[in-house]
């Protein structure tokens, strides 16, 4: 099974204390792609970068992780976006962004019919609410057309409703985009806090009912330390993390859970086992600073 993850990777600036900062690279769907690759999944990343040395460093890093970069477009004279992470005493993070001119925002307006066909040839297509926030009306229309064609050929689509208010002109625009995309989704991986913020869902059951009413067959509602609940063809299955973890940094908690869950499902695991795999990986990731942990720290 081959997976393509669609979105944006940015330059990450992280406080190292004492007025010093470290530089890395990150983005929600890129984080998931890296963890999928480390879990043995055949994965590609689809985005647009500049022709600068930072973009070249990103490409080299992804290739070193085993990610297929054949769907990365290069735009002359452009630079990738940048964000800064700030964390509170509990490890919760907030973000400052500089990304308005990032070439990733134009992926689906730059892409030709051949590019869309290559995207649609994968077995699984994965993207997020942050991906949706990049593209604008024209780009989202082209994304939906590609997804519809891919599903007609038998592809499956996974979507993480990762809602970041600063990426949208207003909540109504985000609600409209999220709602419109759900008819093209097979597996939804929402976080309850995000869905409550955007749609007012009272609990996991209400969140799943709304998403399933749009035609999504499998919904995994994430609730942080509480765990998740899987809503599929049978009764809902609540799956708690196997152990309590004191977070150092919650960056990429959801991204890594998604990778663990999707990789397990691709290998044929049932939903409960896949959720445990997602919890194990996410629990390891949040015990380290930053989105991407060292390879040697990966759980078995």
Secondary structure, DSSP 8 states (H G I E B T S, - for coil): -EEEEES--EEEEEEEETTEEEEEEE-HHHHHHHHHHHTT-EEEEEEEEESSHHHHHHHHHHHHTT-B-TTEEEETT----EEEEEE-TTS-EEEEEE-TT-GGGGHHHH--HHHHHHHHTSSEEEEEHHHHHHHHHHHHHHHHHHHHHHHHTT-EEEEE----GGGSSSHHHHHHHHHHHGGG-SEE--BHHHHHHHH---SHHHHHHHHHHTT-SEEEEE-GGG-EEEESSSS-EEE--SS----S--TTHHHHHHHHHHHHHHTT--HHHHHHHHHHHHHHHTTSSSSS--GGG---
